[in-house]
């Protein structure tokens, strides 16, 4: 039996992709309109300025939205990697602390237990944490 693939990280930007494509379509339309106006060879007028303005604005908008979408995807990948790293760190710390011996001089701090706390404070093992006040 094959192991299941890990779930894909949350990737924001589905709506942004729609707007990037929409802006690119409008930009292509303005570029085509500007090309037709230039090829016809008529005198430069208000339509030429409107087509050129539309071409510039829609091209810039599509590029800016595309950059924003790429940054969102990159941030989502970094966030997913950070979450995986935090889970790995916490699991490794949990497993190492659970396996540590109370008398060992290792680098791992074991989980506190009643018997272990009492042996450190010099009290009896029946003493609870609430009874020891400083």
VOGU-3710 file (C-alpha; in Angstrom, 3 decimals, decimal comma):
1> xxxxxxxxxx> 0,000/0,000/0,000  1,398/3,376/-0,980  1,790/6,049/1,650  -0,575/8,978/1,192  0,892/12,187/-0,104  1,215/14,993/2,446  -1,478/17,634/2,176  -0,672/20,617/0,021  -0,029/23,874/1,860  -2,698/26,530/1,780
11> xxxxxxxxxx> -2,034/28,632/-1,275  -3,850/31,935/-1,355  -4,216/33,636/-4,669  -6,974/31,839/-6,601  -8,909/35,091/-6,823  -5,707/36,945/-7,650  -5,096/34,607/-10,594  -8,523/35,534/-11,936  -7,689/39,233/-11,727  -4,231/38,756/-13,264
21> xxxxxxxxxx> -5,744/36,931/-16,229  -8,535/39,489/-16,513  -6,044/42,384/-16,531  -3,866/40,547/-19,065  -6,869/40,045/-21,370  -7,752/43,739/-21,124  -4,102/44,647/-21,759  -4,028/42,409/-24,841  -7,208/44,071/-26,062  -5,757/47,548/-25,602
31> xxxxxxxxxx> -2,507/46,489/-27,297  -4,486/45,146/-30,253  -6,582/48,320/-30,435  -3,459/50,485/-30,292  -1,822/48,372/-33,005  -4,861/48,734/-35,255  -4,894/52,511/-34,735  -1,188/52,766/-35,522  -1,366/50,550/-38,620  -4,297/52,441/-40,117
41> xxxxxxxxxx> -2,077/55,502/-40,260  -4,603/58,070/-39,211  -3,612/61,258/-37,494  -2,933/60,938/-33,761  -6,030/61,902/-31,838  -7,990/61,204/-28,716  -8,516/57,517/-29,561  -4,764/56,972/-29,833  -4,203/58,575/-26,426  -7,047/56,560/-24,880
51> xxxxxxxxxx> -5,682/53,299/-26,338  -2,128/54,096/-25,224  -3,303/55,042/-21,722  -5,386/51,866/-21,448  -2,447/49,807/-22,691  -0,049/51,265/-20,129  -2,447/51,025/-17,188  -3,713/47,496/-17,842  -0,198/46,194/-18,515  1,084/47,691/-15,250
61> xxxxxxxxxx> -1,905/46,370/-13,304  -1,448/42,848/-14,668  2,279/42,898/-13,846  1,683/44,243/-10,324  -1,059/41,690/-9,635  1,176/38,922/-10,973  4,001/39,978/-8,648  1,586/40,152/-5,714  0,301/36,655/-6,476  3,854/35,290/-6,679
71> xxxxxxxxxx> 4,693/36,880/-3,326  1,567/35,359/-1,774  2,515/31,912/-3,014  6,050/32,317/-1,732  4,768/33,452/1,661  2,370/30,491/1,802  5,237/28,086/1,083  7,395/29,698/3,784  4,502/29,583/6,260  3,859/25,888/5,554
81> xxxxxxxxxx> 7,554/25,101/5,976  7,657/27,040/9,260  4,629/25,134/10,568  6,260/21,809/9,623  9,470/22,874/11,341  7,647/23,874/14,535  5,784/20,564/14,624  9,046/18,667/14,120  10,782/20,648/16,862  7,953/20,203/19,350
91> xxxxxxxxxx> 7,616/16,498/18,582  11,357/15,921/18,905  11,439/17,823/22,193  8,465/15,835/23,484  9,982/12,500/22,471  13,442/13,358/23,822  12,115/14,652/27,140  9,869/11,644/27,559  12,791/9,271/26,997  15,245/11,125/29,246
101> xxxxxxxxxx> 16,284/9,643/32,579  15,788/11,942/35,590  19,307/11,202/36,846  21,025/11,744/33,502  23,203/14,788/32,917  22,130/15,139/29,289  21,128/18,270/27,485  17,425/17,386/27,601  15,274/18,724/30,405  12,838/15,942/31,347
111> xxxxxxxxxx> 9,167/16,489/32,017  8,534/17,219/35,687  6,898/14,482/37,714  5,898/14,372/41,370  8,650/11,924/42,353  11,267/13,768/40,361  10,280/17,189/41,812  10,341/15,839/45,352  13,793/14,302/44,921  15,153/17,627/43,666
121> xxxxxxxxxx> 13,681/19,660/46,527  14,703/17,174/49,175  11,114/16,441/50,185  9,228/13,172/50,157  7,583/11,757/47,076  4,117/12,263/48,602  4,555/16,037/48,686  2,560/17,900/46,051  3,498/21,063/44,238  0,833/23,058/46,104
131> xxxx> 2,404/22,310/49,505  5,802/23,789/48,655  5,551/27,550/48,793  8,557/29,800/48,939
//
